[in-house]
Amino acid sequence: MALVFELKSRCVGAGLAIAMLVSLTACAGRPTGVLLPIANAESIPGTSRVDMLVATTRKSSGNPGILFSGERGDAVTYTDLSVSIPPDAIRQPGSVQWPKSVPGNPATDFVALRADPMERSNVAAWTKRPRRGAAKRHVLVFVHGFNNKFEDAVFRFAQIVHDSGAEVAPVLFTWPSRGSVLAYGYDRESTNFSRNGLETLLRDLSKDPNVGEVTVLAHSMGNWLALESLRQMAIRDRRIAPKIKNVILAAPDVDMDLARAAFHDMGKDRPRLTLMVSGDDQALAVSRLVWGDSVRLGAIDPRIEPYRSELERENVAVLNLSSVKSEDALNHAKFASGDVVALLGRRLADGQPISDGQIGFGDRLVSTAAGAASTVATGAALAVAAPVALIDPQTRETYGEHLSNVGSGIRDTVGSTADLASAPMRAVAGSR
């Protein structure tokens, strides 16, 4: 009961803050269909282009501007996709400029240039395409986290690739996330659903004669998918493919005990592991409550025991971002900031370990708001999302469905919280 009371108190405060936001934003959400390719976008001076291969276990949406939904598909689908990024002079590194309307403006927005279906058999032809850098491609595979629609993952990965400056062949693996703060359970099961798909992709890339090295970058819940797929590969093949050199675990929403087991099952010849942690990650703090006080790997303090000794024993490098400033209120997406990804790009290019060492990040790093949402999966935690549902269109669509699945007592609690949170908003609306 004390937790519910605390959640209700926080929601009231959130409602007041949201009331002020409403007066500025008028509850406007992002437009849909932002991936509809725009002709002649590359004619805009100063724009950049990121070509990526997308592999997904999502179901096709049937809409060329959306491409894939949050539902689960029957097989892994491949897409040859290109994104245009606006001139560096008008954007902060680490940021994604979303179109305010469709079609987007290439001079100011991230927009799609091409989205062509591809057969799995043609992946080797994609990796063979001429690019800067070595003849043998260094492939960067990105696995996104919880609460990501297809376009979220595409634009975020394009930002990471561009801002890192790394000479890599970018491959996005995107799994069925409904893009809602209330779909934590569905998203979590979707990572399990996608394990074979990611394992197959990594095995194909490792067998590709055009590929010299593979780095896996996973964020948040995507770390569970990455660890499970690599663990499966190690068990199935008695080793992880040697071409997979680096695995970067950014803010992993993974139980510490499960992570230990995965590290063990990968064997001694596993890739170099780098852990990105932040002690002020609020999304992982909520996830810990949801999972019954289970310690999340991405929220540990690597300087204290037993974690310090464990990480040393497992030869896991650490990038501690706890002191990094963030515009993201949840401090869950520091890995995507301009300076952090630039560091990753330099380290990957030089083949250096990706740990903080004596780099001294401190306050000079400024991160971006990545749109990460708190993780909510239980009836009590639905109270946290009540005020969010008032301004987030996707949350409004799913809130009622989730609320109907919890007990009447919790329903009453959440309902009263929503009333408290919405009261100041109604006052604002009435004053217009």
Sequence and secondary structure as in RCSB ss.txt:
>XXXX:A:sequence
MALVFELKSRCVGAGLAIAMLVSLTACAGRPTGVLLPIANAESIPGTSRVDMLVATTRKSSGNPGILFSGERGDA
VTYTDLSVSIPPDAIRQPGSVQWPKSVPGNPATDFVALRADPMERSNVAAWTKRPRRGAAKRHVLVFVHGFNNKF
EDAVFRFAQIVHDSGAEVAPVLFTWPSRGSVLAYGYDRESTNFSRNGLETLLRDLSKDPNVGEVTVLAHSMGNWL
ALESLRQMAIRDRRIAPKIKNVILAAPDVDMDLARAAFHDMGKDRPRLTLMVSGDDQALAVSRLVWGDSVRLGAI
DPRIEPYRSELERENVAVLNLSSVKSEDALNHAKFASGDVVALLGRRLADGQPISDGQIGFGDRLVSTAAGAAST
VATGAALAVAAPVALIDPQTRETYGEHLSNVGSGIRDTVGSTADLASAPMRAVAGSR
>XXXX:A:secstr
 HHHHHHHHHHHHHHHHHHHHHHHHTT    S TTS  TTGGGSTT EEEEEEEEEEEEE S TTT EEEEEEEE
EEEEEEEEEE  GGGS TT     SSSS  TTTS EEEEEEEE GGGHHHHHTS  SS SSEEEEEEE  SS  H
HHHHHHHHHHHHHH    EEEEEE      TT HHHHHHHHHHTHHHHHHHHHHHHH TTEEEEEEEEETTHHHH
HHHHHHHHHHHHSS  TTEEEEEEES   BHHHHHHHHHHH TT  EEEEEE TT HHHHHHHHHTTS  BGGGS
 TTSTTHHHHHHHTTEEEEE TT B SSTT   GGGSHHHHHHHHHHHHHT     TT   GGG B         
  STTTHHHHHHHHTT HHHHHHHHHHHTTS HHHHHHHHHHHHHHHHHHHHHHHT 
